[in-house]
Amino acid sequence: SDTTLSLSTFDIQDTAITSQYQPVATESGVKFQSRNFLVLKTSISPSTTAGTYNQQLTFMVASNF
């Protein structure tokens, strides 16, 4: 367990997945000790018709040195 996250709010800032580009982290300088986290959660509404569902997610990492 990463105890450096004990005071973090990362787990309560939920954002829905959309079809638009959504930046989740950015750094403006050299950060050797910086950490960024992305947590993916799934759920389905109880009123959704039973079936097989899927969603394709693309995760891109870009750097500019």
N, C-alpha and C positions, 0 to 999 in steps of 0.2 A: 504494500500500500504506500502511496506517495503522500507523506504527511505534509508536504509543502502546499497541498491543496486544501488543508483543513479550514481555511477562512475564505475559500474561493466561492463565487456564486455561479460557476460555470454550469452547474447541474440544475439551475432554476431559470436559465435564460433560454427556454425552448423557442425554436423558430420552425415553422412549417417548411417542408421541402416544396419548392415550386419549380417551374420550368425555366426560371430565370437564373442567371449567374448570381451567386451570393458569396461574397468574400467572407471568410470566417476568421482570418487572422492576417496581420500584417506587421512587419518590423521596419523601422526606418534607419536602423544602423546595425553595426556588428553586435550580435547578441549571443555569445557563446553559452550563457547560462539561462537563456530564455526557453520556456516551454509553452507550446500551444496545444490544446486538446480539442478534439471533435468527437462528440458522442452521438451516435445514431440510435434513435429510439423508434419503435414501430408500434402501432396500435390500429385497431379497426373499430368503427362504431358498432354498437350492438344491433343497430337497425340495418346494417349492410347485409345484402343478400349473400348467403353462403356461396363460396366458389374458390377458385384459385386466382390469386392476385400476384402481380410482380411489379417491381419498379426498378429501373436501371439508374444508378447514380454514377456520376463521373466526378472524380476528385482530381483536381489539377494542382500541381505545385509549380510555381514560377519563381525564378530568381533573377536578380539583376546585379551582377558583381562589378 
